[in-house]
Amino acid sequence: MSRVLPFEVTHRSVLAIAVPMTLAHLSTPLLGIVDTAVIGRLGRADLLGGIAVGSVIFSILFTTFNFLRSGTTGLTAQAVGAGDAVAETAALYRAGLIGLAAGLLVIVLQAPILAVSLASMGASGEVERAVSVYFSIRILGAPFALLNYAILGWFLGRGQAVTGLALQLLLNCLNMALNATFVLWLDWGVAGVAWGTVIGEAVTAVSGVALCARTLARGFGIPGPLLFARDGLMRTFAINRDIMVRSFSLLFAFALFTSASARQGDVALAANAVLMNFFLLGGYFLDGFATAAEQLAGRAVGARYRPAFSRAVRLTFVWGAGLAIVLSAVLLIGGPLFIDILTTNEEIRRTARVYLVWAALTPLLGVAAFEFDGVFIGATWSDDMRNMMLVSLAAYVVAWQVATPHLGNHGLWLAIAVFLVVRGATLALRYPVRLARTFPG
């Protein structure tokens, strides 16, 4: 039996991970705002639409590979907790190789990916031409982007959140600076935004590899048979598969929300889009504590030390719940002002205010789902996380079908609330079972 390696979990250790990662998460939407503003200065609707559609395509594409970040964090944290330097290094190498291979495969398959994406978007010919230019350039950065996922996950698994923040800030700040330079100064248009993103991803990947090499120092070597050991590879692929199913389920839930909103008319669609920003903002904040749960819970599993695991779960929940209360209060009180900032259309403003309470409550309704997600990823209980996500998605679809005919848009938001609550509740029900199995006796 592996030895127990005790360690202490404190409020400070939780915040040391959560605060940097919250800042990193919040820098991501800022990049999208800058890209839109830069292209918007050119005054061409087709270019702005091309960036918007292209960004959605890559968001969906790269979300598919989000397991490279989450799965690597859990596996690395467990290796750190167990004091297994070889397993820690293997987690990085396996994820990095998968990321590079997947990125190259995406480049090879770029033609069918673009064709299917354009067919599903239904954009105008002018917008499609802009998307094609953007896509054909940005796709070249896929190997770097996916390698960055693996590197970020590895540093987070080691508890080096400040390093993760530095890499994210390098990526986003360099991206913004290059995009502005290429578009506003060199007049490269949509191609400028794409090249800025590719170069930013490449520079960040090279910087990340350099930081990994420095961290590993002389311990970077690992025997091939250990790296490609069947048990290690099968475990990595199983966890990644489960997280991929979870990611696709989330994408489906948001796609269904958007589609159902569109069926209610342009005003309802626009109002829901405005309010969805509140939901996403809450998610960016709560993700910081979910990341802390990933690292600390994973480390405790590797160390076979139940007290640290239980305290990590308790402290991340306390901080997450406290933050959720504050966020919901801020959104309830300041929501009307935020709505007015996001749109000048009076009809959309009035409609959004009607449904504001639903969006404002999403941090509170979803805090358990976010925090348990972090715990289950860190503990690599990915099969239960996958299964409970599918149960929650089924509950969401049923609630949508039952409620919207009677409640309209209120019914749609009620379905989102059901989705969040069921995710948290089902994971909470599975938690004691998995805890007893992981820490027997």
Buried (B, 14 or more C-beta within 10 A) or exposed (E): EEEEBEBEBEEEBBBBBBBBBBBBBBBEBEBBEBBBEBBEEBEBEBBBBBBBBBBEBBEBBBBBBBBBBBBBBBBBBBBBBBEBEBBBBBBBBBBBBBBBEBBEEBBEEBEEBBEEBBEEBEBEEBBBBBBBBBBBBBBBBBBBBBBBBBBBBBBBBBBBBBBBBBBBBBBBBBBBEBBBBBBBEEEBBBBBBBBBBBBBBBBBBEBBBEBBEEBBEEEEEBEEEEBEBEEBBEBBBBBBBBBBBBBBBBBEBBEBBEEBBBEBEEBBBBBBBBBBBBBBBBBBBBBBBBBBBBBBBBBBBBBBBBBBBBBBBEBBBBBBBEBBEEBBEBBBEEBEEBBEEBBEBEEBBEBBBEBBBBBBBBBBBBBBBBBBBBBBBBBBBBBBBBBBBBBBBEBBBEBBEBBBEEEEBBBBBBBBBBBBBBBBBBBBEBBEEBBEEBBEE
